[in-house]
């Protein structure tokens, strides 16, 4: 009976570890896509000269800083996933970056205005 319980526990832990790794990989993948989309916006509107820096900042407040934040976050996630073990977690990768989440406040607050300005372009 003890052996059966032990095997059942091992299977459960193995399954949980597999799901945690899969969820972490999916998070890493979606973060990579998000960073590339932010870069596309910067390239299309700012790098190309379609908008001046001032115009860009009005339409996309804090987007350059948000992009820089996510580039760092993506590198940290990639580093974590490269040496993944069943004992690894990704939550601690978020902790040092929490103060940077305030960059989104102005972006979200001005979203509707920015959306209207972007549609006029």
C-alpha positions in Angstrom: 0.0 0.0 0.0 2.8 2.4 0.8 4.5 1.8 -2.4 1.3 2.4 -4.3 0.8 5.7 -2.5 4.4 6.7 -3.2 4.0 5.9 -6.9 0.8 7.8 -7.1 2.4 10.8 -5.4 5.4 10.6 -7.8 3.1 10.5 -10.9 1.2 13.5 -9.6 4.3 15.5 -8.9 5.7 14.6 -12.3 2.5 15.7 -14.0 2.5 19.0 -12.1 6.1 19.6 -13.1 5.3 18.9 -16.7 2.4 21.3 -16.6 4.4 24.0 -14.9 7.2 23.7 -17.5 4.6 23.8 -20.3 2.9 26.8 -18.9 6.3 28.6 -18.4 7.2 27.8 -22.0 3.9 29.1 -23.3 4.4 32.3 -21.2 7.9 32.7 -22.7 6.6 32.2 -26.2 3.8 34.8 -25.7 6.3 37.3 -24.2 8.5 36.9 -27.2 5.6 37.6 -29.6 4.6 40.6 -27.4 8.2 42.1 -27.5 8.3 41.6 -31.3 4.9 43.4 -31.7 6.1 46.3 -29.6 9.3 46.5 -31.7 7.1 46.6 -34.9 5.1 49.5 -33.5 8.3 51.4 -32.7 9.8 50.6 -36.1 6.7 51.5 -38.1 5.9 54.8 -36.4 9.1 56.0 -34.8 12.2 54.5 -36.4 10.7 55.1 -39.9 10.1 58.8 -39.1 6.4 58.5 -39.6 6.0 60.2 -36.3 8.3 62.5 -34.4 9.3 61.4 -30.9 6.9 63.9 -29.4 4.0 62.6 -31.6 4.9 59.0 -30.9 4.9 59.7 -27.1 1.5 61.2 -27.3 0.0 58.3 -29.3 1.9 55.6 -27.5 2.8 56.9 -24.0 5.8 55.1 -22.4 5.9 52.5 -25.2 9.7 52.7 -25.7 10.2 52.2 -21.9 7.6 49.4 -21.9 9.4 47.7 -24.7 12.8 48.1 -22.9 11.2 46.6 -19.8 9.8 43.6 -21.7 13.1 43.0 -23.5 14.8 42.6 -20.1 12.0 40.5 -18.8 12.1 38.3 -21.9 15.9 37.8 -21.4 15.4 36.8 -17.8 12.7 34.3 -18.8 14.8 32.8 -21.5 17.7 32.4 -19.1 15.4 30.7 -16.6 14.0 28.3 -19.2 17.5 27.4 -20.6 18.4 25.6 -17.4 14.9 24.5 -16.4 14.7 21.8 -13.7 11.6 20.5 -11.9 12.5 22.7 -9.0 12.7 25.9 -11.1 10.0 28.6 -10.9 9.4 31.8 -12.8 7.6 33.9 -10.2 10.9 35.3 -8.8 11.7 36.6 -12.3 8.7 39.0 -11.9 9.6 40.4 -8.5 12.4 42.8 -9.4 10.4 44.1 -12.3 7.2 44.9 -10.4 8.0 48.6 -10.0 8.2 49.0 -13.8 4.6 47.9 -14.2 3.6 51.5 -13.3 4.7 52.4 -16.8 1.4 50.9 -18.0 -0.7 53.3 -16.0 -0.3 56.2 -18.4 -0.5 53.9 -21.4 -3.8 52.4 -20.3 -5.2 55.7 -19.1 -4.6 57.3 -22.5 -5.4 54.2 -24.6 -8.7 55.5 -26.1 -7.2 58.9 -27.0 -4.1 57.2 -28.4 -6.2 54.8 -30.4 -8.2 57.6 -32.0 -4.9 59.5 -32.8 -3.4 56.3 -34.3 -6.5 55.7 -36.5 -6.1 59.2 -38.0 -2.6 58.4 -39.2 
